[in-house]
Amino acid sequence: MSDTIAASGFIEKWGASFRGPDGPDERYADFQFARETPTPQTFQVLREKFDEILLRHSEKSGARVLEEHRLTDAAFDSDGVTLTFSHNGSVGTMRVGVVIDASGRTGVLVKRFGRHEPDPLLLNIAVHAQYEGIPRASGRRAGDIRMYTRPDMGWLWFIPLSDTVISVGAVIPQVVHRRESKATPGESLAHYLANTPAALSLLEGARRVSPARFDADYSYLATRMAGDRWVAVGDAAAFLDPVFSTGVMLAMQAGVEVAEAIDNGLRTGDVSARIFTDYERAVRRRYHHFRRFAVGFYEPAFRKLWYSRPPLRSIFDAVVSVLAGNWRPSFVTRVLVEIFFAVVAAERVLLKIRGSRGAR
Ligand SMILES: Cc1cc2nc3c(=O)[nH]c(=O)nc-3n(C[C@H](O)[C@H](O)[C@H](O)COP(=O)(O)OP(=O)(O)OC[C@H]3O[C@@H](n4cnc5c(N)ncnc54)[C@H](O)[C@@H]3O)c2cc1C
């Protein structure tokens, strides 16, 4: 797929910049200097175009693609699965050997056999829309994501989607949103943009070109991700806060691993839950690997350290490596990341002491 994606005209992304509420204290995560990042350049993809490319590639590779078919039931027996679907108002059935629940946050099978367990430390919402007329950086940084953190622990994203369109979103803690939400997603987004001064200047000549959307952006892990003849991938299995843009990468990695497990299973005649054990463990491990950073991002001690000079350049480069998507860090990178979190823990204690002194 890589060559097709690279030739599809998507915006190149080389890094991410972070700014505090007032703008000047920029922290730039340049993926080129991240540890263990052999492909530091990725893409900002328009999902409808990207998904269409993936779909046509599957078709070309031999998959039978049925579009606009909605799964309504799956009946399991010892020889296979009978799927019931609706299509253009009619109902049909089909026999398959294994079902992959790739239904995103709907989690068709996951919710039948278990549930999505919300993450208590990542209770946020998102409101977002597309804009034209927002100035962007020039050169290699023109395609980077720009993030603006807010004192209420929320943050804004600016993601270039094409040469003219930029996606703008606000991720806000649910407790804050309950207090500050407006009548419509568009008004809520305008409100969060208006009281983030650094971001506001970017919007002076901008025009919203899509309706604003609201997402109850909580994070979760499925209580069960697989069973006999079924397995869940992508958001059906787990959803992590979009702060480090890990969603599509994690979903695609899950797709690769599940395809291998099913291929082996069909060859050996065993498509029981057992063959997905390693996969499920890997999904949970990866979720927790990135979750630590996502949770940290909503914490004052983590943010303070992130915006200050790093104690050692190699520690910063190790953290950026994870932000660039490194889900299998080497021993040395893991140690450097542990040192970073140890300093965050010390910073947390210091902030607490200062806070209690201030309260006296
Ligand atoms: C606010 C927000 C911002 C995000 N930002 C980023 C980002 O910057 N970068 C990033 O990588 N990720 C981001 N993500 C995450 C990313 O969107 C998801 O992780 C990714 O789309 C997961 O892919 P998926 O295929 O599992 O699910 P989806 O993309 O949700 O696809 C699921 C598909 O299943 C279909 N479906 C549902 N039910 C049925 C049914 N019964 N029968 C048939 N089909 C069905 C749906 O119509 C849909 O087409 C963001 C998510 C949110 C909410």
PDBQT file of the ligand as one rigid body, heavy atoms in Angstrom, charges set to zero:
ROOT
HETATM    1  C1  LIG A 401     -12.395  13.319  17.550  1.00  0.00    +0.000 C 
HETATM    2  C2  LIG A 401     -11.492  12.256  16.996  1.00  0.00    +0.000 A 
HETATM    3  C3  LIG A 401     -10.278  12.601  16.406  1.00  0.00    +0.000 A 
HETATM    4  C4  LIG A 401      -9.431  11.624  15.899  1.00  0.00    +0.000 A 
HETATM    5  N1  LIG A 401      -8.233  11.993  15.349  1.00  0.00    +0.000 NA
HETATM    6  C5  LIG A 401      -7.404  11.052  14.872  1.00  0.00    +0.000 A 
HETATM    7  C6  LIG A 401      -6.153  11.401  14.280  1.00  0.00    +0.000 A 
HETATM    8  O1  LIG A 401      -5.793  12.564  14.180  1.00  0.00    +0.000 OA
HETATM    9  N2  LIG A 401      -5.357  10.397  13.815  1.00  0.00    +0.000 N 
HETATM   10  C7  LIG A 401      -5.707   9.077  13.915  1.00  0.00    +0.000 A 
HETATM   11  O2  LIG A 401      -4.944   8.199  13.489  1.00  0.00    +0.000 OA
HETATM   12  N3  LIG A 401      -6.892   8.718  14.476  1.00  0.00    +0.000 NA
HETATM   13  C8  LIG A 401      -7.736   9.663  14.948  1.00  0.00    +0.000 A 
HETATM   14  N4  LIG A 401      -8.928   9.295  15.509  1.00  0.00    +0.000 N 
HETATM   15  C9  LIG A 401      -9.201   7.872  15.664  1.00  0.00    +0.000 C 
HETATM   16  C10 LIG A 401      -9.604   7.204  14.366  1.00  0.00    +0.000 C 
HETATM   17  O3  LIG A 401     -10.680   7.904  13.775  1.00  0.00    +0.000 OA
HETATM   18  C11 LIG A 401     -10.007   5.770  14.656  1.00  0.00    +0.000 C 
HETATM   19  O4  LIG A 401      -9.083   5.153  15.529  1.00  0.00    +0.000 OA
HETATM   20  C12 LIG A 401     -10.104   4.942  13.386  1.00  0.00    +0.000 C 
HETATM   21  O5  LIG A 401     -11.069   5.511  12.528  1.00  0.00    +0.000 OA
HETATM   22  C13 LIG A 401     -10.478   3.500  13.699  1.00  0.00    +0.000 C 
HETATM   23  O6  LIG A 401     -10.741   2.804  12.517  1.00  0.00    +0.000 OA
HETATM   24  P1  LIG A 401     -11.812   1.639  12.497  1.00  0.00    +0.000 P 
HETATM   25  O7  LIG A 401     -11.753   1.069  11.112  1.00  0.00    +0.000 OA
HETATM   26  O8  LIG A 401     -11.596   0.727  13.654  1.00  0.00    +0.000 OA
HETATM   27  O9  LIG A 401     -13.235   2.315  12.760  1.00  0.00    +0.000 OA
HETATM   28  P2  LIG A 401     -14.051   3.347  11.841  1.00  0.00    +0.000 P 
HETATM   29  O10 LIG A 401     -13.139   4.199  11.047  1.00  0.00    +0.000 OA
HETATM   30  O11 LIG A 401     -15.017   3.989  12.782  1.00  0.00    +0.000 OA
HETATM   31  O12 LIG A 401     -14.840   2.418  10.826  1.00  0.00    +0.000 OA
HETATM   32  C14 LIG A 401     -15.879   1.573  11.250  1.00  0.00    +0.000 C 
HETATM   33  C15 LIG A 401     -16.772   1.264  10.062  1.00  0.00    +0.000 C 
HETATM   34  O13 LIG A 401     -17.715   0.242  10.421  1.00  0.00    +0.000 OA
HETATM   35  C16 LIG A 401     -18.978   0.574   9.875  1.00  0.00    +0.000 C 
HETATM   36  N5  LIG A 401     -20.033  -0.119  10.635  1.00  0.00    +0.000 N 
HETATM   37  C17 LIG A 401     -20.492   0.156  11.886  1.00  0.00    +0.000 A 
HETATM   38  N6  LIG A 401     -21.476  -0.702  12.205  1.00  0.00    +0.000 NA
HETATM   39  C18 LIG A 401     -21.644  -1.540  11.151  1.00  0.00    +0.000 A 
HETATM   40  C19 LIG A 401     -22.526  -2.629  10.890  1.00  0.00    +0.000 A 
HETATM   41  N7  LIG A 401     -23.420  -3.042  11.761  1.00  0.00    +0.000 N 
HETATM   42  N8  LIG A 401     -22.432  -3.256   9.692  1.00  0.00    +0.000 NA
HETATM   43  C20 LIG A 401     -21.512  -2.858   8.758  1.00  0.00    +0.000 A 
HETATM   44  N9  LIG A 401     -20.646  -1.827   8.948  1.00  0.00    +0.000 NA
HETATM   45  C21 LIG A 401     -20.723  -1.176  10.149  1.00  0.00    +0.000 A 
HETATM   46  C22 LIG A 401     -19.031   2.100  10.009  1.00  0.00    +0.000 C 
HETATM   47  O14 LIG A 401     -19.994   2.630   9.122  1.00  0.00    +0.000 OA
HETATM   48  C23 LIG A 401     -17.598   2.482   9.608  1.00  0.00    +0.000 C 
HETATM   49  O15 LIG A 401     -17.474   2.611   8.226  1.00  0.00    +0.000 OA
HETATM   50  C24 LIG A 401      -9.809  10.270  15.992  1.00  0.00    +0.000 A 
HETATM   51  C25 LIG A 401     -11.028   9.913  16.568  1.00  0.00    +0.000 A 
HETATM   52  C26 LIG A 401     -11.864  10.894  17.069  1.00  0.00    +0.000 A 
HETATM   53  C27 LIG A 401     -13.179  10.495  17.690  1.00  0.00    +0.000 C 
ENDROOT
TORSDOF 0
